[in-house]
Amino acid sequence: MEFDKYTLLRKRTPQNKVDKKDEFAWCGTSTGDLMKVKLNFCKEDLKNSQPISTPSLVGCFAKHSPQKKRPLQPELWVVGVRSLLMLKDDLMVVGAGDGTIQLVRQQQVKINRLDKNVSHKLIIPTYPLFVPMKTCSVGALVTSMQFLFNKKRILVGTIKCEMLIIDFETFKVDLYLTCHTQAIYSLTFPNNYSDVFATSSKDDVRIWSVSMSRELLRIRVPNFTCSSVLFAPDGRNIITGWNDGNIRAFTPQSGRLVYTIHNAHNKGVTAMAMTSDCKKLVTGGLEGEVRIWQISRNVRSLWRVLKEHKGPVSSLDVSPDDTEAVSASTDGTCIIWDIVKAARLAILFSTTLFMCVKYHPNGCQLVTTGTNRQLGYWEVFDGSLVREIEGSKSAALNTLDISKNGLYMVTGGNDQYVKLWLYKEGYATHVGLGHGGIISAVKFSCDMKTLVSCSADGAIFIWKTPIETESESLKSQEKSEPKDNVAEEKIEKISSKQSVRSESRASDGKKIETEDDKKSLKNLSRSSSKVSAKSCKQDLQSNVRADDKSSGDSLDISDGGSIKCYCTQACTCENGKMSRPPEIKNASNISDDEPVKGQGSGARR
């Protein structure tokens, strides 16, 4: 089917809405008014896309002026009409370019053009028609609107990559979803906390929640770009480096500015790292210098300046023992520094532009990435290259991170793939797809359950890692163990005792029954409810049969756990059975020569 200009009028777009009867179309303009067009379609033949006659313009309409002295002068929407929503009873929701969203209704005004006071006041061909009923602002140009929950909510999209929800009754605005509008340059997690992470971009630094996938805090510094961000190990500050050469620290709860280090680098801060005791801050700049700062509660002072790199410093990392630091540069070198003595320890050379470098958690090796598409393993002791792995077949690798246990690492690059690697084996186990831009930062959470990646198009992806942590592995082992181990141990102990007694009885040709035997039989009958009944009965029957052979007496265990009668004379029990063994006198009241009742003359206690 071929679409022409008349068919496009029927198509509902954010700036073009048609009523349900297909009689009129409302079109938003960049001048701030609404055009009403009569479509002239055939009402009987709905499949006919051609109008009966040429569509005609009814007129251009805007809002009524709030000034009573100028009732016929219309008020236009600022920066044009960007989105429309049609309602019943001549109601309409209008989204403007300045972020204003209004609920308006139509109100006709009779114009007497013969009146001399009116004719000269009509300057523009736009007539006042709409009266605002409710108004709110979303703070940015409105790109789209849509009703939700039976028209009780309005979902609004803005040019700042924000999605907001407006209550239709109260017109209260709530932020639903947002993201960066520019490229993301850095990503970091707090120390030993996995539900929050921070990202840096142009004009702002944002803190996000992993569980809710929402923004928690936004720190704005207009007209500047934050190139690096990190949480202080003690969690008190968020330290950020900016392209104006300043280092700014903020509180993570409120975003309040704590301190500023002015002119930290001449051409902008490009990388940062901090020791675990929060006393030293290592920074790298666009001019190639590495500077070490002493941080205290009231004083931030420059301690040493290390000048070796001839290009911008692209990455920094501090060793686990806080005695060394490594810096990567686009001049093709990585330098290992002694930050206690402020001296160079080793230099790593390669035919690449190093983009990222990380210490292994044991502190013995380094891993680097760069434009040569290789993952390099280096020895910290002498700076020698151990091995190289092809990280990508087509594009450079920009970033990497190593898990806390040192068994996995993740990479991202210009090929827009997020790859999970086994560190020792050196091959990728999983590949994440979905980014639409160059991946600029990746990071493991502290519990290694989630993985966050950022790209140059401002997107943030939260991945669920297939890594099984130590706590989860211990729980799985506990669940795999049988629950009836305790009952089985009791049965084994009792059966071993009875086997020993049966052997002694077989040698003497006598049968002895004590209170311990009675208790063991009762305990066995109770434990049969925890363990399977069949296996328990078989064990008991086998033990009893051994006793029967030695003594010659008969002993039977029924389903109810009753024992056969022990009467030597005429039986007085019901059905020849009794619910419990016969009573035995206390040992103190029985002499050594007196026979025990029910045991025969040969059995003595």
C-alpha positions in Angstrom: 0.0 0.0 0.0 1.4 3.4 -1.0 1.2 6.2 1.6 0.7 9.7 0.4 0.4 13.0 2.1 -3.3 12.4 3.1 -2.5 9.0 4.7 0.2 10.7 6.8 -2.4 13.0 8.3 -4.1 10.0 9.7 -0.9 8.7 11.3 -0.7 9.7 15.0 2.7 11.2 15.9 3.8 13.2 18.9 3.1 16.5 17.0 0.1 15.2 15.0 -3.1 13.8 16.5 -6.4 12.9 14.9 -9.7 12.6 16.7 -11.5 9.3 16.9 -14.0 10.2 14.1 -11.2 11.0 11.7 -12.8 14.4 11.0 -10.1 16.8 12.2 -6.3 16.6 12.7 -4.4 18.8 15.2 -0.8 19.6 14.2 1.7 21.2 16.5 4.0 23.9 15.0 7.4 25.2 15.9 5.9 28.7 16.2 3.9 27.7 19.3 0.3 27.2 18.0 -1.9 24.4 16.8 -3.3 24.0 13.3 -6.7 22.5 12.9 -7.1 20.6 9.6 -10.4 19.2 8.3 -9.5 15.9 6.6 -12.7 15.3 4.5 -12.4 11.5 4.5 -15.3 9.3 3.6 -17.2 8.2 6.8 -18.8 5.2 5.2 -15.8 3.6 3.5 -13.1 3.4 6.2 -10.7 1.5 4.0 -10.5 4.3 1.5 -7.4 6.4 2.3 -8.2 9.1 -0.3 -10.3 12.1 0.9 -13.5 13.0 -0.8 -12.2 16.6 -1.3 -8.9 18.3 -0.5 -8.2 18.7 3.2 -8.7 22.3 4.3 -7.2 24.4 7.1 -9.7 25.5 9.6 -7.3 27.8 11.4 -4.4 28.3 13.8 -5.2 28.4 17.5 -3.3 29.1 20.7 -4.0 29.9 24.4 -6.1 32.8 25.7 -4.1 35.7 27.0 -4.2 36.1 30.8 -4.4 39.8 30.3 -7.9 41.1 30.4 -7.1 44.2 28.4 -6.0 42.1 25.4 -8.6 39.3 25.3 -8.1 38.6 21.6 -4.3 38.5 21.6 -3.3 34.8 21.8 -0.5 33.4 24.0 1.8 31.0 22.2 3.6 28.0 23.6 7.3 28.7 24.1 9.8 26.9 21.7 6.9 25.3 19.9 4.5 22.5 20.5 6.4 19.2 20.7 3.8 16.6 21.8 0.0 16.2 22.0 -2.5 13.9 23.7 -6.2 13.9 22.8 -8.9 13.5 25.4 -12.7 13.6 25.5 -14.9 16.7 26.0 -12.5 18.9 24.0 -9.6 18.3 26.4 -6.0 18.1 25.3 -2.6 17.7 26.9 0.1 19.9 25.2 3.9 19.5 25.7 6.0 22.5 24.8 9.7 22.9 24.0 10.5 24.7 27.2 9.3 21.7 29.3 5.8 23.0 30.1 3.0 20.5 30.1 -0.5 21.8 30.2 -4.0 20.4 30.3 -6.2 22.7 28.2 -9.8 22.8 27.0 -11.4 24.5 24.1 -13.4 27.7 24.6 -14.8 29.5 21.7 -14.7 33.3 21.6 -17.0 35.3 19.3 -15.1 37.9 17.3 -16.9 40.9 15.9 -14.7 42.0 13.0 -16.9 45.0 12.4 -15.9 46.5 15.7 -13.2 49.1 15.1 -11.5 48.3 18.4 -11.1 44.7 17.4 -10.1 44.8 13.8 -6.9 46.6 14.3 -5.8 44.4 17.2 -5.6 41.2 15.1 -1.9 41.2 14.2 -1.2 37.5 13.7 -3.5 34.8 12.1 -3.8 32.8 15.3 -6.9 32.9 17.3 -7.2 32.2 21.0 -9.1 28.9 21.6 -7.5 27.0 24.6 -7.8 27.7 28.3 -5.1 26.2 30.6 -6.5 24.1 33.4 -3.4 22.4 34.9 0.2 23.1 34.4 3.6 21.6 35.3 7.1 21.6 34.1 9.6 18.8 33.4 12.6 21.1 32.9 13.6 20.0 29.3 12.2 19.8 25.8 9.3 17.3 25.7 9.9 14.6 23.1 6.9 12.3 23.7 3.9 11.6 25.9 1.8 8.5 26.6 -1.1 7.6 28.9 -0.7 4.9 31.5 -3.0 3.0 33.9 -6.3 3.9 32.2 -5.3 7.5 31.7 -4.5 8.0 35.4 -0.8 8.7 34.7 1.1 10.4 31.9 4.6 9.0 30.9 6.7 11.9 29.5 10.1 11.7 27.7 12.5 14.6 27.5 15.5 15.5 25.4 17.7 15.0 28.5 17.2 11.2 28.4 14.7 11.3 31.2 11.4 9.6 31.7 8.9 11.1 34.1 5.5 10.1 35.4 2.8 12.8 35.9 -0.3 12.2 38.1 -3.2 13.3 35.9 -5.3 14.5 38.9 -2.7 16.5 40.7 -0.1 17.0 37.9 2.7 16.1 40.2 5.9 15.1 38.5 8.0 12.1 39.6 11.3 11.0 38.0 10.9 7.4 36.7 14.1 6.7 34.7 17.1 8.7 33.5 20.6 8.3 32.1 23.5 10.4 31.0 23.1 12.6 27.9 26.8 12.5 27.0 29.6 9.9 27.0 30.4 8.2 30.3 34.2 8.4 31.1 34.5 6.6 34.5 32.8 4.1 36.8 33.5 3.1 40.4 32.0 1.0 43.3 32.5 1.8 47.0 34.7 -0.3 49.1 32.9 -3.5 50.3 29.5 -2.3 49.1 27.8 -3.6 46.0 24.4 -1.9 45.8 25.6 1.6 44.8 28.0 2.8 42.0 28.9 6.2 40.6 29.5 7.4 37.0 31.0 10.5 35.6 30.2 12.4 32.4 29.9 15.9 31.1 28.4 18.5 33.6 27.6 15.9 36.3 28.4 12.9 38.5 25.6 10.5 39.3 25.1 7.8 41.9 23.0 4.8 41.0 21.3 2.0 42.8 21.9 -1.5 41.5 18.8 -3.1 42.9 16.4 -0.4 41.8 18.3 0.6 38.6 17.6 4.3 39.4 19.4 7.5 40.1 20.0 8.3 43.7 22.0 11.5 43.6 23.2 14.0 40.9 26.1 16.3 41.4 26.3 19.1 38.8 29.2 21.2 37.8 28.1 23.0 34.7 30.3 23.5 31.6 32.9 21.0 32.8 33.6 17.3 32.2 34.4 14.8 34.9 37.0 12.4 33.5 37.5 10.3 36.6 35.7 9.4 39.8 36.4 7.2 42.8 35.0 6.5 46.3 37.3 7.1 49.2 38.1 3.7 50.9 36.5 4.9 54.1 33.3 5.9 52.2 33.2 9.5 53.4 33.9 11.3 50.1 33.4 11.0 46.4 36.6 12.3 44.8 36.3 13.6 41.2 38.8 14.9 38.6 37.7 17.5 36.0 39.0 18.8 32.8 39.5 22.3 34.3 42.4 20.8 36.3 40.6 20.8 39.7 39.9 17.9 42.0 36.6 18.1 43.9 35.4 16.0 46.8 31.7 15.6 47.7 29.7 13.8 50.3 28.0 10.7 48.9 24.7 11.3 50.8 23.9 14.9 49.9 26.4 15.8 47.2 27.8 18.7 49.3 31.2 20.0 48.3 33.8 19.1 50.9 37.0 20.5 49.5 38.6 21.5 46.2 42.3 21.1 45.1 42.8 23.9 42.6 45.2 23.6 39.6 46.0 19.9 40.4 47.0 19.5 36.8 47.6 22.1 34.1 45.6 20.5 31.3 43.0 18.6 33.2 42.9 15.5 35.5 42.7 12.2 33.5 43.1 9.4 36.2 43.1 8.9 39.9 43.8 6.2 42.5 43.9 6.3 46.3 45.6 4.2 49.0 43.5 2.1 51.4 44.3 4.3 54.4 43.0 7.4 52.5 46.3 9.3 53.2 47.7 9.5 49.7 46.0 10.3 46.4 47.8 9.6 43.1 46.6 11.6 40.1 47.5 11.7 36.4 47.1 14.6 34.0 46.8 15.3 30.4 50.4 16.8 30.4 51.8 13.4 31.4 52.7 14.1 35.0 51.9 11.8 38.0 51.4 13.7 41.2 51.1 12.3 44.8 49.0 14.3 47.3 48.9 14.0 51.0 45.3 14.0 52.2 44.3 14.8 55.7 41.1 16.1 57.3 42.0 19.8 57.0 45.0 19.9 54.7 45.5 18.6 51.1 49.1 19.2 50.0 51.3 18.2 47.1 54.0 15.7 48.1 55.8 14.6 44.9 55.7 15.2 41.2 56.8 12.3 39.0 57.7 13.3 35.4 58.4 10.4 33.1 55.5 10.0 30.6 55.6 12.0 27.4 51.8 11.5 26.8 48.6 11.8 28.7 48.1 9.4 31.6 45.2 7.1 30.8 45.0 4.9 33.8 46.3 4.6 37.4 46.2 1.8 40.0 47.6 1.3 43.5 49.0 -2.1 44.6 47.2 -4.0 47.4 49.9 -3.3 49.9 49.8 0.5 49.2 53.5 0.7 48.5 53.5 0.9 44.7 51.4 2.4 42.0 51.4 1.9 38.2 50.5 4.4 35.5 49.6 3.8 31.9 50.1 6.3 29.2 49.3 6.7 25.5 53.0 7.1 24.8 53.4 3.3 24.9 54.8 2.9 28.4 53.6 1.8 31.8 55.7 2.8 34.8 55.7 1.1 38.2 56.3 3.7 41.0 57.4 3.4 44.6 55.0 5.8 46.2 56.8 5.5 49.6 60.2 6.7 48.2 58.7 8.5 45.2 61.0 6.6 42.8 60.6 4.7 39.6 60.9 0.9 39.8 60.3 -0.5 36.3 59.1 0.5 32.9 56.9 -1.6 30.6 57.3 -1.0 26.8 55.0 -2.1 24.1 54.0 -1.1 20.6 50.5 0.1 21.6 48.7 3.0 23.3 48.0 1.7 26.8 44.4 2.5 27.8 44.1 0.7 31.1 46.2 -1.2 33.7 45.2 -3.2 36.8 47.0 -4.9 39.6 46.1 -8.5 40.3 44.7 -8.9 43.9 47.8 -10.8 44.9 50.0 -7.9 43.7 52.4 -10.1 41.7 51.2 -9.4 38.2 49.8 -6.6 36.1 47.2 -6.7 33.2 47.2 -4.1 30.5 45.0 -3.3 27.5 45.5 -1.0 24.5 45.0 -0.3 20.9 46.9 -3.5 19.8 43.8 -5.6 20.9 45.9 -7.6 23.3 45.7 -8.5 26.9 49.2 -8.3 28.4 50.3 -10.2 31.6 53.4 -8.5 33.2 55.5 -9.4 36.2 55.7 -6.7 38.8 59.1 -7.8 40.1 61.1 -7.1 36.9 58.5 -5.7 34.5 58.8 -8.6 32.1 56.0 -9.7 29.7 54.6 -13.1 30.7 52.1 -13.6 27.9 49.7 -11.9 25.6 46.1 -12.9 24.7 44.1 -11.6 21.8 41.2 -9.7 23.5 39.5 -8.6 20.3 39.7 -9.5 16.6 38.6 -6.1 15.2 39.0 -3.2 17.7 41.0 -1.7 20.5 40.3 -2.6 24.2 39.6 0.5 26.3 39.0 -0.9 29.8 39.3 -3.9 32.1 38.7 -5.0 35.6 39.7 -8.0 37.7 37.4 -9.7 40.2 38.1 -9.6 43.9 39.1 -13.3 44.1 41.5 -12.9 41.1 39.9 -15.7 39.1 38.0 -13.6 36.5 38.5 -10.4 34.6 36.2 -8.4 32.3 37.1 -6.3 29.2 35.3 -3.8 27.0 36.4 -1.9 23.8 35.5 -0.4 20.6 33.8 -3.6 19.3 31.0 -2.9 21.8 31.4 -6.4 23.4 31.6 -7.1 27.2 33.7 -10.2 27.6 34.2 -12.3 30.8 37.6 -14.1 31.0 39.2 -16.7 33.2 42.4 -15.2 34.4 44.6 -18.2 34.6 43.3 -20.1 31.5 43.2 -16.9 29.4 40.0 -17.5 27.4 36.6 -15.8 27.3 33.7 -17.7 28.8 30.8 -15.2 28.3 30.2 -12.3 25.9 27.6 -9.5 26.6 25.9 -7.8 23.6 23.7 -4.7 23.7 25.8 -1.6 23.7 25.3 0.9 20.9 28.5 2.8 21.4 32.2 2.4 22.4 32.5 0.8 25.9 34.4 3.2 28.1 34.3 1.6 31.5 33.5 -1.8 33.2 33.6 -2.8 36.8 32.9 -5.8 39.1 30.8 -5.3 42.2 32.4 -6.3 45.5 30.3 -9.4 45.9 31.0 -10.3 42.2 27.3 -10.9 41.6 26.8 -8.0 39.2 28.8 -6.3 36.5 28.3 -2.8 35.3 29.4 -1.4 31.9 29.2 2.1 30.4 29.5 3.3 26.9 30.0 6.5 24.9 26.3 6.9 24.1 25.5 7.4 27.8 24.1 3.9 28.3 24.6 1.9 31.5 24.2 -1.9 31.5 23.9 -3.9 34.7 24.8 -7.6 34.1 24.3 -10.6 36.3 27.6 -12.5 36.5 27.7 -16.3 36.3 30.4 -16.3 39.0 29.6 -18.5 42.1 30.9 -16.8 45.2 32.4 -18.7 48.2 29.4 -18.2 50.4 27.0 -19.5 47.7 29.2 -22.6 47.2 29.2 -23.4 50.9 25.4 -23.0 51.0 25.0 -25.4 48.1 27.2 -28.0 49.8 25.2 -27.7 53.0 21.9 -28.2 51.0 23.3 -31.2 49.2 24.0 -33.1 52.5 21.2 -35.4 53.8 19.1 -34.0 56.6 18.8 -37.4 58.4 22.5 -37.7 59.2 21.9 -37.3 62.9 19.3 -40.1 63.0 21.5 -42.4 61.0 24.4 -41.8 63.5 22.2 -42.7 66.4 21.1 -45.9 64.7 24.6 -46.9 64.0 25.7 -46.4 67.6 22.7 -48.4 69.0 23.2 -51.2 66.5 26.9 -51.4 67.3 26.1 -51.6 71.1 23.6 -54.4 70.4 26.0 -56.4 68.2 28.6 -56.3 71.0 26.0 -57.5 73.5 24.8 -60.2 71.2 28.3 -61.6 70.9 28.8 -61.7 74.6 25.5 -63.3 75.1 26.2 -65.9 72.5 29.4 -66.9 74.3 27.7 -67.2 77.6 24.6 -68.7 76.3 22.6 -66.3 78.3 20.3 -63.4 77.6 20.4 -60.3 79.6 18.0 -57.4 79.4 18.7 -54.1 81.1 17.1 -50.8 81.2 19.6 -49.6 78.6 18.2 -52.2 76.2 14.7 -51.0 76.8 15.6 -47.3 76.2 17.5 -48.2 73.0 14.5 -50.0 71.6 12.3 -47.1 72.4 14.7 -44.6 70.8 14.9 -46.8 67.7 11.1 -46.8 67.4 11.0 -43.0 67.7 13.9 -42.4 65.2 12.0 -44.5 62.6 9.8 -41.4 62.0 12.8 -39.4 60.9 14.4 -42.1 58.8 12.6 -44.5 56.5 10.5 -47.0 58.4 11.5 -50.0 56.4 15.3 -49.6 56.8 14.9 -49.1 60.5 12.8 -52.2 61.0 15.3 -54.3 59.0 18.2 -53.2 61.2 16.3 -53.9 64.4 15.0 -57.3 63.3 18.5 -58.4 62.3 19.8 -57.4 65.8 16.9 -59.1 67.5 17.4 -62.3 65.6 21.0 -62.5 66.7 19.8 -62.2 70.3 17.2 -64.9 69.7 19.8 -67.4 68.4 22.0 -66.8 71.5 19.2 -67.0 74.1 16.5 -69.1 72.5 13.8 -66.7 73.5 11.4 -65.2 71.0 11.2 -61.4 70.5 9.0 -59.7 67.9 8.5 -56.1 66.9 5.2 -55.1 65.4 4.2 -52.0 63.6 3.1 -50.3 66.9 6.4 -51.1 68.5 4.9 -53.6 71.1 7.0 -56.6 72.4 5.8 -60.2 72.9 4.8 -61.3 76.3 7.4 -62.6 78.7 5.1 -64.6 81.0 6.5 -68.0 82.0 3.1 -69.3 83.2 -0.4 -68.8 81.9 -0.5 -65.5 80.0 -2.8 -62.8 81.3 -2.0 -60.2 78.6 -4.3 -59.2 75.8 -3.7 -61.2 72.6 -0.5 -62.4 74.0 1.2 -59.0 73.7 1.8 -56.1 76.0 2.4 -52.4 75.1 5.7 -52.2 77.1 8.3 -54.5 78.6 7.6 -55.9 82.1 8.7 -53.9 85.1 12.1 -54.7 86.6 12.9 -54.2 90.2 15.6 -51.8 91.2 19.1 -53.3 91.4 19.4 -52.3 95.1 16.4 -54.6 96.0 17.6 -57.6 94.1 20.1 -60.0 95.5 22.8 -61.7 93.5 21.2 -65.2 94.0 17.5 -64.1 93.3 16.3 -64.8 89.8 14.7 -62.0 87.8 11.0 -62.6 86.9 10.4 -63.3 83.3 14.0 -64.1 82.6 14.3 -67.7 83.8 16.5 -69.1 86.6 19.7 -68.8 84.6 19.5 -65.0 84.0 20.9 -62.8 86.8 21.1 -59.0 87.0 
